[in-house]
């Protein structure tokens, strides 16, 4: 089973509580499982993490401890000690999962060494595995409490850095887009460049002409969802009812995915996939910014989840009823001109490096072609030498008066001699003929006589 938002955010603690144990309707359970399958943590060890969680959920004792544990119990490693009390079958399956993960990492390491043409393939894999922080490399065959503790702490740290990495990736995307725009304009003549710059500016202005965007998490934004998405009477707006309506998996909290779904109406005011001036990558960055804004102001315990109590308390704040207008991405560039210049310099360095590699590969290819030609010439010379040697042997045998040898070294007798008139020549001297063909002049002795 894939990780739900709560699993992604609190790893082992929230998953069980986010999926109710008692389900009255089978089709609802299937629906929830399909929803969970569509999610991904984005971690390179995502599959291993999910499989460990799935196995742990099958143990009744661990599942019970998981439901009663809080975030701190999980992050400080207290929950990991409960691993010693799980069933033998669960421990055996966890051991197998770890061995598979170690094997996978070894394959990755070998592929990395091969790709870098590193010759030291006899390096100690145990020391190499230490660069992966989500498992204990000193014990490669058994899944122990330390493995669970490392898995939790590493995933927590990686997930905390995940949003920052997404922002950095978006910034590089925007800089690359601007770089390509400038390079494109450089290739045009003066007249075409001016027309294209004017067209681009008109598209940019058109994108900025959108309705007012409500601050995410404000009363105006929530009321808009209540009325236009939920199709409910705006006069009957109730924060508690709103929370329960959008807690789609009924786990008592709003996770990141449930929060981001609330911003769709606001994003539709700015972005339309059919419009040339609207970039869907920017829309996703806007969605991320909105979610971070709500988490910053509502998620008081910083567990990356919004509980009902946190949500209701946020509605009592002044910012909820009188928020500032939300500034979209077009109000402020994602990068500075200095950052763009450094990025372009980096691109030039990479292009030069790729060009050098291309030249090196081309030279190696030409060298291989020359070597191939030389080997082909040597092969032909060898064949010619063999033919000449064979012909010399035949000529030498003929000069010595021996019958020529056949392909397998067997003797080949000469055909009958003909005279000038085409008749078979009659041998007058039998002894001379025998000597000429290397046959004995006298018949062998002691042959059996016939009567």
FIVEX-725080 format. One line per field, with one value per residue: x, y, z of N, C-alpha, C in turn; residue number from 0; chain. Coordinates in steps of 0.2 Angstrom, whole numbers. Each point is the difference from the previous one (the first is absolute). Example, Ala and Ser with C-alpha at 12.3 -4.5 7.8 and 13.67 -1.06 7.14 Angstrom:
2
nxx <- [66,-2]
nyy <- [-28,5]
nzz <- [39,-4]
caxx <- [-4,4]
cayy <- [6,6]
cazz <- [0,1]
cxx <- [4,-4]
cyy <- [6,5]
czz <- [0,3]
k <- [0,1]
c <- [A,A]
***
This chain:
451
nxx <- [4,-1,4,-4,-3,-4,0,-1,-5,-4,1,2,0,-1,4,1,1,4,1,-7,1,-5,0,-5,3,0,-5,-2,1,-3,-4,1,0,-5,-3,1,-2,-4,2,4,5,2,1,6,-2,-4,2,6,-1,-3,5,4,-3,0,6,2,-4,3,5,-5,5,4,-6,-1,7,-1,-6,4,5,4,0,1,-5,-2,0,-2,-4,-5,-3,6,0,-6,5,3,-6,2,-5,1,-6,-2,4,-2,-6,1,3,-5,-5,3,1,-6,-1,4,-3,-6,2,1,-6,-3,3,-1,-6,1,3,-4,-5,4,0,-3,6,-1,-2,6,-3,1,-5,2,6,-1,-3,5,1,-3,-3,-4,6,1,6,1,-7,2,-1,0,-6,3,-1,7,-2,-4,5,4,-5,-2,6,2,-5,0,7,0,-6,3,5,-6,-3,6,1,-7,1,5,-4,-5,4,3,-6,-2,6,-1,-6,2,4,-4,-4,5,2,-7,-1,6,-4,-3,-2,2,-3,2,6,-1,-2,5,4,-3,0,6,1,-3,3,6,-2,-1,5,3,-4,1,-6,-3,6,-5,2,4,-5,-2,-4,2,6,-1,-3,5,4,-3,0,6,4,-1,-2,2,-5,2,-6,1,5,3,5,-4,-6,3,3,-6,-3,6,-2,2,5,-3,6,-5,3,2,2,6,-1,-3,5,4,-4,1,6,-4,-5,5,3,-6,1,6,-1,1,0,-5,3,3,-3,-4,5,-1,6,-2,-5,4,4,-5,-2,6,0,-6,2,6,-3,-4,5,3,-6,-1,5,-3,-1,0,-5,-1,-4,-6,0,-5,4,5,-5,-4,6,2,-7,3,5,3,6,-4,-2,6,1,7,0,-2,7,-2,2,-4,-2,4,5,1,4,7,2,2,-6,-3,4,-1,-6,0,4,-4,-5,3,2,-7,-2,5,-2,-6,2,4,-5,-4,5,1,-6,0,5,-3,-6,4,3,-6,-3,6,-1,-6,2,4,-5,-4,4,1,-6,0,5,-3,-6,3,2,-6,-3,5,0,-7,1,4,-3,-5,3,1,-6,-2,4,-1,-5,-2,-5,-4,1,-5,-6,-1,4,-6,3,2,-2,5,-3,-3,6,-1,0,4,-2,1,5,-2,5,3,0,5,2,-3,7,1,-6,3,6,-3,-4,7,-1,0,6,1,-5,-4,5,-1,-2,-6,2,-3,-4]
nyy <- [-6,5,5,1,5,-3,-5,4,3,-4,-2,-3,6,4,-4,-4,6,1,-6,2,-3,3,-3,4,4,-6,3,2,-7,-3,5,-1,-7,1,4,-5,-5,5,0,4,-2,-2,-4,0,-1,3,-4,1,7,0,-4,3,6,-3,-2,5,2,-6,3,-4,-3,0,-3,-4,-2,-1,-3,-2,-1,5,6,2,-4,2,6,-1,-4,3,1,1,1,2,1,0,3,2,-3,-7,-1,5,-2,-6,2,3,-6,-3,4,0,-6,0,4,-3,-5,4,2,-7,-1,5,-3,-7,2,3,-6,-4,5,0,-6,-1,-1,4,-5,-1,6,2,-5,-3,2,-2,-5,2,1,-6,5,-3,-3,-6,3,1,0,-4,-4,4,0,5,1,-1,-5,-2,1,-3,-4,1,0,-4,-4,1,-1,-6,-2,2,-3,-4,4,1,-6,-1,5,-3,-6,3,3,-6,-3,5,-1,-6,1,5,-4,-5,4,2,-6,-1,5,-3,-6,5,2,7,-1,-6,2,6,-3,-5,5,3,-6,-1,6,0,-5,3,6,-4,-3,6,1,-2,-4,4,-2,-4,3,-5,-4,5,4,5,-3,-1,6,2,-4,2,6,0,-3,2,6,3,1,6,1,-6,4,-6,3,-2,2,6,0,-2,5,3,-3,-1,-1,5,2,5,0,6,-5,0,-6,-1,3,-3,-5,4,0,-6,2,1,-6,-2,5,-3,-6,0,-7,3,4,3,5,-6,0,-7,1,6,-3,-6,4,3,-6,-1,6,-1,-6,3,4,-5,-5,5,2,-6,-3,1,-6,3,-3,6,0,1,0,-3,-1,-1,-3,-2,-1,-3,-3,-1,-1,6,-4,-4,6,2,-5,0,4,-6,0,0,-5,3,0,-5,1,-6,5,1,5,1,-3,4,5,-2,0,6,2,-2,2,6,-1,-2,5,4,-2,0,6,0,-2,5,5,-2,-1,6,3,-2,2,6,0,-1,5,4,-2,1,5,2,-2,4,5,-1,0,5,4,-1,1,6,1,-2,4,5,-1,-1,6,3,-3,2,6,0,-2,4,5,-3,1,3,-5,4,4,-4,2,-7,1,-3,-6,4,-5,1,4,-5,-1,5,-4,2,-6,1,-5,-5,3,-4,-3,2,3,-6,-1,3,-3,-6,1,1,-5,-1,-5,-5,-2,-2,-5,1,-2,-6,1,0,-7,1,-5]
nzz <- [0,-4,1,5,-1,5,-3,-5,3,3,-6,6,3,-5,-3,6,3,-5,1,1,6,3,-6,-1,-4,-3,-4,6,2,-5,0,6,-1,-5,5,5,-5,0,6,1,4,-6,5,0,6,-4,-5,2,0,-6,-3,3,-1,-6,1,3,-4,-2,4,4,3,-6,-3,5,1,-7,2,6,-5,2,-3,6,2,-6,0,6,-3,4,-5,-2,7,-2,-4,6,0,-6,-4,1,-2,4,5,-2,-1,5,2,-3,2,6,0,-2,5,4,-3,1,7,0,-3,3,6,-2,-1,5,2,-3,2,6,-3,6,1,5,-4,2,0,7,-2,5,-2,-6,3,3,-6,1,2,-4,1,4,-3,7,-1,-5,5,5,0,3,6,-1,-4,5,5,-3,-2,6,3,-4,0,6,0,-4,4,5,-4,0,4,4,-1,1,5,2,-1,3,4,0,1,5,3,0,2,5,1,-1,3,4,0,0,4,2,-1,2,-6,0,-6,-2,2,-3,-5,1,1,-5,-4,2,-1,-6,-1,2,-4,-5,2,0,-6,6,2,5,3,3,6,-1,2,-4,4,-3,1,6,0,-4,4,6,-4,-3,5,6,-3,5,4,-3,1,-2,-2,1,3,5,-3,-1,6,3,-3,1,5,-6,4,3,0,-1,-5,-2,-4,-3,-2,6,2,-4,1,6,-3,-2,4,4,-1,-1,4,1,1,-6,0,-1,5,-6,3,1,5,-1,-2,-2,-3,-2,-2,-3,-2,-1,-3,-3,-2,-2,-3,-2,-2,-2,-2,-2,-3,6,0,-6,0,-4,5,-3,7,2,6,-4,-3,6,3,-6,0,6,-4,1,-2,3,3,1,-5,-1,-5,-3,1,-6,-4,-5,6,0,-3,-2,-4,2,-2,6,2,-4,2,7,-1,-3,5,5,-4,-1,7,1,-4,2,6,-2,-2,5,3,-3,0,7,0,-4,3,6,-3,-1,6,2,-4,2,6,-1,-3,5,4,-4,0,6,0,-5,3,6,-2,-3,6,3,-5,1,6,0,-4,5,4,-4,-1,6,1,-4,3,5,-4,5,1,-3,6,2,1,1,-5,-3,-3,-5,-3,-4,-4,-4,-2,-4,-6,-5,-1,6,-2,4,3,-4,6,-2,4,2,1,-5,-3,2,-3,-6,2,2,-4,4,-2,6,-2,5,4,1,-6,2,-2,-6,0]
caxx <- [-4,4,0,-5,3,2,6,5,2,2,3,-3,-5,-7,-3,-6,-6,-3,-4,-4,0,-7,-3,-7,-1,6,2,4,7,3,1,5,6,2,2,7,5,2,5,7,4,5,6,3,-1,-7,-3,3,-4,-7,-1,1,-6,-6,2,-1,-7,-3,1,-5,3,3,-5,-3,4,0,-6,0,6,0,6,7,2,2,7,6,2,-3,-5,4,2,-5,1,2,-6,-5,0,6,-2,2,7,3,-2,4,7,0,0,6,5,-2,2,7,2,-1,5,7,-1,1,7,4,-2,3,8,1,-1,5,6,4,3,0,-7,1,0,-5,-6,-3,2,-4,-7,-1,-3,-8,-2,-6,1,6,4,4,-4,-3,-4,-6,-3,0,-3,3,-2,-7,1,4,-4,-5,3,2,-6,-2,4,-1,-6,1,4,-3,-3,5,3,-5,0,6,-1,-4,4,4,-5,-1,6,2,-5,2,6,-2,-3,5,4,-4,0,6,1,-5,2,-2,-7,-3,1,-5,-7,0,0,-6,-5,1,-2,-8,-2,1,-5,-7,1,-1,-7,-5,-4,4,1,0,6,-2,-2,-4,-7,-2,2,-4,-7,0,0,-6,-5,1,2,-5,-7,-4,-3,5,-3,1,7,2,7,1,-3,4,6,-2,-1,6,4,-2,1,-3,5,0,5,1,7,2,-4,-7,1,1,-7,-5,2,-1,-4,4,4,-4,-1,6,3,-5,4,-2,3,7,3,0,4,-3,5,-1,-6,2,4,-5,-3,5,1,-6,0,5,-3,-5,4,4,-4,-5,3,3,5,5,0,-2,-7,-5,-6,-7,1,4,-3,-5,4,2,-5,-1,6,-1,2,-5,-6,2,7,3,-1,5,4,2,7,1,2,7,4,3,7,2,4,7,-1,-1,6,4,-3,2,7,0,-2,6,5,-2,1,7,2,-3,3,6,-1,-2,6,3,-4,1,7,0,-3,4,5,-3,0,6,2,-4,3,7,-1,-3,6,4,-4,1,7,1,-3,4,6,-2,-1,6,3,-3,2,8,0,-2,5,6,-2,0,7,3,-3,-5,-7,-2,-4,-7,-2,1,7,0,3,-5,3,-1,-4,4,3,-2,5,-2,-6,-6,-1,3,7,2,6,5,4,-4,3,0,-7,-1,5,-3,-5,2,-2,5,1,-2,-6,2,0,-3,-8,-3,-1,-7,-1]
cayy <- [6,6,5,5,7,-1,-5,4,6,-3,-7,-6,1,2,-4,-4,4,3,-5,-3,-7,-3,3,-4,-1,-3,4,6,-2,-1,7,3,-3,2,7,0,-2,6,4,-1,4,3,-2,-6,-6,0,-7,-4,3,-2,-7,0,2,-5,-6,2,1,-6,-2,3,4,6,5,3,5,5,5,4,4,7,1,0,-7,-3,4,-1,-7,-5,-4,-5,-5,-5,-5,-6,-4,-2,-7,-2,0,7,1,-4,4,6,-2,-1,7,3,-3,2,7,0,-2,5,6,-2,0,7,2,-3,3,7,-1,-2,6,4,-3,-1,-7,-3,-3,-4,4,-3,3,2,7,3,1,5,6,0,1,-3,-7,-1,-4,-5,-6,0,-6,0,7,1,7,6,1,4,7,4,1,5,7,2,2,6,6,1,3,7,4,-1,6,4,-3,2,7,1,-2,5,6,-2,0,7,3,-3,2,6,-1,-2,5,5,-3,0,7,2,-3,3,7,5,1,-6,0,5,-3,-5,3,3,-5,-4,5,0,-7,1,4,-4,-5,4,2,-5,3,0,-7,0,-4,-7,-1,6,-1,1,-6,-6,1,-1,-7,-2,2,-2,-7,-4,1,1,7,4,2,-5,-2,-2,-2,-7,-4,1,-5,-7,-1,-1,-6,-5,-7,0,-1,5,5,2,-1,4,-1,3,7,2,-1,5,6,0,6,6,-1,1,7,2,-5,-4,-3,2,7,0,4,-3,-6,-4,-1,6,-2,-4,4,4,-5,-1,6,1,-5,2,6,-3,-4,5,4,-4,-6,2,-5,-1,-7,0,-1,5,-3,4,5,5,3,4,6,5,4,6,6,6,-1,-4,4,6,-2,4,-3,-4,2,-6,0,5,7,0,-5,-6,0,7,1,-3,-7,-2,0,-6,-6,-1,-2,-7,-3,0,-4,-7,-1,-1,-7,-4,0,-3,-7,-2,0,-6,-6,0,-2,-7,-3,0,-4,-7,-1,-1,-6,-5,0,-4,-7,-3,-1,-5,-6,-2,-2,-7,-4,-1,-4,-7,-2,-1,-5,-6,-1,-2,-7,-4,0,-3,-7,-2,0,-6,-6,-3,2,6,-2,3,5,-3,-2,-6,1,0,-3,4,-3,-3,4,-1,3,6,-2,-1,-6,-1,-2,-7,0,-5,-2,-1,1,8,2,-1,5,7,0,-2,-6,-5,-3,-7,0,-2,-7,-4,1,-7,-2,-2,-5]
cazz <- [0,-1,6,0,2,7,0,-3,5,6,-1,3,5,-2,-5,2,2,-6,-3,5,0,-1,-6,-1,-7,-4,-6,3,1,-7,-2,4,-2,-6,1,3,-5,-5,3,0,5,-3,3,-5,3,1,0,7,6,0,2,8,3,-1,4,7,1,1,7,4,5,-2,-3,6,2,-5,0,6,1,-2,-4,3,1,-6,-2,5,0,5,-3,-3,5,0,-5,3,3,-6,-1,-4,-7,-2,0,-6,-6,1,-1,-7,-3,1,-5,-7,0,0,-6,-5,0,-2,-7,-1,0,-6,-6,1,-1,-7,-4,1,-2,6,-1,7,2,6,6,5,-1,7,1,-5,2,5,-3,0,8,2,3,4,-4,3,0,-6,-1,5,1,7,3,-3,-7,0,2,-6,-5,2,0,-7,-4,3,-2,-7,-2,2,-5,-7,-2,-2,-7,-5,-2,-4,-7,-3,-2,-5,-6,-3,-3,-7,-5,-2,-4,-7,-3,-3,-6,-5,-3,-2,-7,-5,-2,4,-1,3,7,3,-1,5,7,1,0,7,5,0,4,7,3,0,5,7,1,3,6,7,3,7,4,2,7,3,0,-7,-4,2,-2,-7,-1,3,-4,-7,-1,4,-2,6,1,3,7,5,1,7,0,2,-6,-6,1,-1,-7,-3,3,-4,2,7,5,5,-2,-7,-2,-5,-6,2,1,-7,-4,2,-3,-7,-3,0,-5,-6,-1,-3,-5,-5,-4,-7,-1,-1,5,7,1,5,5,4,4,6,5,3,5,5,4,4,5,5,4,5,5,4,4,3,3,6,3,-5,-2,-7,0,4,3,0,5,-3,-6,3,3,-5,-2,5,-1,-4,-7,-3,-2,-4,-2,-5,-7,-1,-6,-4,-2,-4,4,2,-3,4,1,-1,-6,2,0,-7,-3,2,-3,-7,0,1,-6,-4,2,-1,-7,-1,2,-4,-7,1,0,-7,-4,2,-3,-7,-1,1,-5,-6,2,0,-7,-3,3,-4,-7,1,1,-6,-5,3,-1,-7,-1,2,-5,-5,2,0,-7,-3,3,-3,-7,0,2,-6,-5,3,-1,-7,-2,3,-4,5,-2,5,5,0,6,7,0,-4,-6,-6,-6,-6,-5,-5,-5,-7,-5,-4,-4,5,2,7,-1,3,4,-3,6,6,6,0,3,8,4,-1,4,6,1,1,-6,1,4,7,1,5,0,0,-7,-1,-4]
cxx <- [4,-1,-6,4,3,7,6,3,3,3,-4,-6,-7,-3,-6,-6,-3,-5,-4,0,-7,-3,-7,-1,6,2,4,7,4,2,5,7,3,3,7,5,2,5,7,4,5,7,3,0,-8,-3,2,-4,-7,-1,2,-6,-6,1,-2,-7,-4,1,-5,4,3,-5,-3,4,1,-5,0,6,-1,6,6,2,3,7,6,2,-3,-4,5,1,-6,1,2,-6,-4,2,7,-1,1,7,3,-1,4,7,1,0,7,5,-2,3,7,2,-1,5,7,0,1,7,5,-2,3,7,1,-1,5,7,5,3,0,-6,1,-1,-5,-7,-3,2,-4,-7,-1,-3,-7,-2,-6,0,7,4,4,-3,-4,-5,-6,-3,-1,-3,4,-1,-7,1,4,-5,-5,4,3,-6,-3,4,-1,-6,0,3,-3,-3,5,3,-5,1,7,0,-4,4,5,-4,-1,6,1,-5,2,7,-2,-4,5,4,-4,0,6,1,-5,3,-4,-8,-4,1,-5,-7,-1,0,-7,-5,1,-2,-8,-2,1,-5,-7,0,-2,-7,-5,-3,5,0,0,5,-2,-1,-4,-7,-3,1,-4,-7,-1,-1,-6,-6,0,2,-5,-7,-4,-1,6,-2,1,7,1,7,1,-3,5,6,-2,-1,6,5,-2,1,-2,5,1,6,0,7,1,-4,-7,0,1,-6,-4,2,-1,-4,4,5,-3,-1,6,2,-5,5,-1,3,7,4,1,4,-2,6,0,-6,2,4,-4,-4,4,1,-6,-1,5,-3,-5,3,3,-5,-5,3,5,5,5,0,-2,-7,-4,-5,-6,1,4,-3,-5,3,2,-5,-2,5,-3,1,-6,-5,3,7,2,-2,6,4,2,7,2,2,7,4,2,7,2,5,7,-1,0,7,5,-3,2,8,0,-2,6,5,-2,0,7,2,-3,3,7,-1,-2,6,4,-3,1,7,1,-3,4,6,-2,0,6,3,-4,3,6,-1,-2,6,5,-4,1,7,1,-3,4,7,-1,-1,7,4,-2,2,7,0,-2,5,7,-1,0,8,3,-3,-5,-7,-2,-5,-7,-1,2,7,1,4,-5,5,-1,-5,4,3,-2,6,-3,-6,-6,-1,4,7,1,6,5,4,-3,4,1,-6,-1,4,-3,-6,1,-3,5,1,-1,-6,2,0,-4,-8,-3,-2,-7,1,-5]
cyy <- [6,4,5,7,0,-4,4,5,-3,-7,-5,2,1,-5,-4,4,3,-5,-4,-8,-3,3,-5,-1,-2,5,6,-1,0,7,3,-3,3,7,0,-2,5,4,-2,5,4,-2,-6,-6,-1,-7,-4,3,-3,-8,-1,1,-5,-6,2,1,-7,-3,4,5,6,5,4,6,6,5,4,4,7,1,0,-7,-3,3,-2,-7,-5,-5,-6,-5,-6,-5,-7,-4,-3,-8,-2,0,7,2,-3,4,7,-1,-1,7,3,-3,2,8,0,-3,5,5,-2,0,7,3,-2,4,7,0,-1,6,5,-3,-1,-8,-3,-4,-5,4,-4,3,2,8,4,1,5,7,0,0,-3,-7,0,-4,-6,-7,0,-6,1,7,0,7,6,1,4,7,4,1,5,7,2,2,7,6,1,4,7,4,-1,6,5,-2,2,7,1,-3,4,6,-2,0,7,3,-4,3,7,0,-2,6,5,-3,0,7,2,-2,4,7,5,1,-6,0,5,-3,-5,2,3,-5,-3,5,0,-7,1,4,-3,-5,4,2,-5,3,-1,-7,1,-3,-7,0,6,-2,1,-6,-6,0,-1,-7,-3,1,-3,-7,-5,1,1,8,4,2,-5,-3,-1,-4,-8,-5,0,-5,-7,-2,-1,-4,-6,-7,-1,-2,5,6,1,0,5,0,2,8,3,0,6,7,0,6,6,0,0,7,2,-4,-4,-4,1,6,-1,4,-3,-6,-4,-2,5,-1,-4,3,5,-4,-2,6,0,-5,1,6,-2,-3,5,3,-5,-6,2,-5,-3,-8,-1,-3,5,-4,4,6,5,4,5,6,5,5,6,5,5,-1,-4,4,6,-1,5,-3,-5,2,-6,0,5,7,0,-5,-5,0,7,0,-4,-7,-3,0,-6,-6,-1,-1,-8,-4,0,-5,-7,-1,-1,-7,-5,0,-3,-8,-3,-1,-6,-6,0,-3,-8,-4,-1,-5,-8,-2,-2,-7,-6,0,-4,-7,-4,-1,-6,-7,-2,-2,-8,-5,-1,-4,-7,-3,-1,-6,-7,-1,-2,-7,-4,0,-4,-8,-2,0,-6,-7,-4,2,6,-2,3,5,-3,-3,-7,1,0,-3,4,-4,-3,5,-1,3,5,-1,-1,-7,-1,-3,-7,0,-6,-3,0,2,8,3,-1,5,7,1,-2,-7,-5,-4,-8,-1,-2,-8,-3,2,-7,-1,-3,-6,0]
czz <- [0,6,-1,2,7,0,-3,5,7,0,3,4,-2,-5,2,2,-6,-4,5,0,-2,-6,-1,-7,-4,-5,2,2,-6,-2,4,-2,-7,0,3,-5,-5,3,0,4,-4,2,-5,4,2,1,6,6,0,2,7,3,-1,4,7,1,1,7,4,6,-2,-2,6,3,-4,1,6,0,-3,-5,3,2,-6,-2,5,0,5,-4,-3,4,0,-6,3,2,-6,-1,-4,-8,-3,0,-6,-6,0,-2,-8,-4,0,-5,-7,-1,-1,-7,-6,0,-2,-8,-2,0,-5,-6,0,-1,-7,-5,0,-2,5,0,7,2,6,7,4,0,7,1,-5,2,6,-3,0,7,2,2,3,-5,3,2,-6,-1,5,1,8,2,-3,-7,0,2,-6,-5,2,0,-7,-4,3,-2,-8,-2,2,-5,-7,-3,-3,-6,-5,-2,-4,-7,-4,-2,-6,-7,-3,-3,-7,-5,-2,-4,-7,-3,-2,-5,-6,-3,-3,-8,-5,-2,4,-1,4,8,4,0,5,7,2,2,7,6,1,3,7,4,0,6,7,1,2,6,6,2,8,3,2,7,3,-1,-8,-5,2,-1,-7,-2,2,-5,-7,-1,4,-2,6,1,4,7,5,1,7,-1,2,-5,-6,1,-1,-8,-4,3,-4,2,7,5,6,-1,-7,-2,-6,-6,0,0,-7,-4,1,-5,-8,-3,0,-6,-7,-2,-4,-6,-4,-5,-8,-3,-1,5,7,0,5,5,6,5,6,5,4,5,6,5,5,6,6,4,5,6,5,5,4,4,6,2,-6,-2,-7,-1,4,3,1,5,-3,-5,3,3,-5,-2,5,-1,-4,-7,-3,-3,-4,-2,-6,-7,-2,-7,-4,-2,-4,3,2,-4,4,1,-2,-7,1,0,-7,-4,2,-3,-8,-1,1,-6,-5,1,-2,-8,-2,2,-5,-7,1,0,-7,-4,2,-3,-7,-1,1,-5,-7,1,-1,-8,-3,2,-4,-7,0,1,-6,-5,3,-2,-7,-1,2,-5,-6,1,0,-7,-3,3,-3,-7,-1,2,-6,-5,2,-1,-7,-3,2,-3,4,-3,4,5,0,6,6,0,-3,-6,-6,-6,-6,-5,-6,-5,-7,-4,-4,-4,5,3,6,-2,3,3,-3,6,6,6,0,3,7,4,0,5,7,2,0,-7,1,5,7,1,5,-1,-1,-7,-1,-5,-5]
k <- [0,1,2,3,4,5,6,7,8,9,10,11,12,13,14,15,16,17,18,19,20,21,22,23,24,25,26,27,28,29,30,31,32,33,34,35,36,37,38,39,40,41,42,43,44,45,46,47,48,49,50,51,52,53,54,55,56,57,58,59,60,61,62,63,64,65,66,67,68,69,70,71,72,73,74,75,76,77,78,79,80,81,82,83,84,85,86,87,88,89,90,91,92,93,94,95,96,97,98,99,100,101,102,103,104,105,106,107,108,109,110,111,112,113,114,115,116,117,118,119,120,121,122,123,124,125,126,127,128,129,130,131,132,133,134,135,136,137,138,139,140,141,142,143,144,145,146,147,148,149,150,151,152,153,154,155,156,157,158,159,160,161,162,163,164,165,166,167,168,169,170,171,172,173,174,175,176,177,178,179,180,181,182,183,184,185,186,187,188,189,190,191,192,193,194,195,196,197,198,199,200,201,202,203,204,205,206,207,208,209,210,211,212,213,214,215,216,217,218,219,220,221,222,223,224,225,226,227,228,229,230,231,232,233,234,235,236,237,238,239,240,241,242,243,244,245,246,247,248,249,250,251,252,253,254,255,256,257,258,259,260,261,262,263,264,265,266,267,268,269,270,271,272,273,274,275,276,277,278,279,280,281,282,283,284,285,286,287,288,289,290,291,292,293,294,295,296,297,298,299,300,301,302,303,304,305,306,307,308,309,310,311,312,313,314,315,316,317,318,319,320,321,322,323,324,325,326,327,328,329,330,331,332,333,334,335,336,337,338,339,340,341,342,343,344,345,346,347,348,349,350,351,352,353,354,355,356,357,358,359,360,361,362,363,364,365,366,367,368,369,370,371,372,373,374,375,376,377,378,379,380,381,382,383,384,385,386,387,388,389,390,391,392,393,394,395,396,397,398,399,400,401,402,403,404,405,406,407,408,409,410,411,412,413,414,415,416,417,418,419,420,421,422,423,424,425,426,427,428,429,430,431,432,433,434,435,436,437,438,439,440,441,442,443,444,445,446,447,448,449,450]
c <- [A,A,A,A,A,A,A,A,A,A,A,A,A,A,A,A,A,A,A,A,A,A,A,A,A,A,A,A,A,A,A,A,A,A,A,A,A,A,A,A,A,A,A,A,A,A,A,A,A,A,A,A,A,A,A,A,A,A,A,A,A,A,A,A,A,A,A,A,A,A,A,A,A,A,A,A,A,A,A,A,A,A,A,A,A,A,A,A,A,A,A,A,A,A,A,A,A,A,A,A,A,A,A,A,A,A,A,A,A,A,A,A,A,A,A,A,A,A,A,A,A,A,A,A,A,A,A,A,A,A,A,A,A,A,A,A,A,A,A,A,A,A,A,A,A,A,A,A,A,A,A,A,A,A,A,A,A,A,A,A,A,A,A,A,A,A,A,A,A,A,A,A,A,A,A,A,A,A,A,A,A,A,A,A,A,A,A,A,A,A,A,A,A,A,A,A,A,A,A,A,A,A,A,A,A,A,A,A,A,A,A,A,A,A,A,A,A,A,A,A,A,A,A,A,A,A,A,A,A,A,A,A,A,A,A,A,A,A,A,A,A,A,A,A,A,A,A,A,A,A,A,A,A,A,A,A,A,A,A,A,A,A,A,A,A,A,A,A,A,A,A,A,A,A,A,A,A,A,A,A,A,A,A,A,A,A,A,A,A,A,A,A,A,A,A,A,A,A,A,A,A,A,A,A,A,A,A,A,A,A,A,A,A,A,A,A,A,A,A,A,A,A,A,A,A,A,A,A,A,A,A,A,A,A,A,A,A,A,A,A,A,A,A,A,A,A,A,A,A,A,A,A,A,A,A,A,A,A,A,A,A,A,A,A,A,A,A,A,A,A,A,A,A,A,A,A,A,A,A,A,A,A,A,A,A,A,A,A,A,A,A,A,A,A,A,A,A,A,A,A,A,A,A,A,A,A,A,A,A,A,A,A,A,A,A,A,A,A,A,A,A,A,A,A,A,A,A,A,A,A,A,A,A,A,A,A,A,A,A,A,A,A,A,A,A,A,A,A,A,A,A]
***
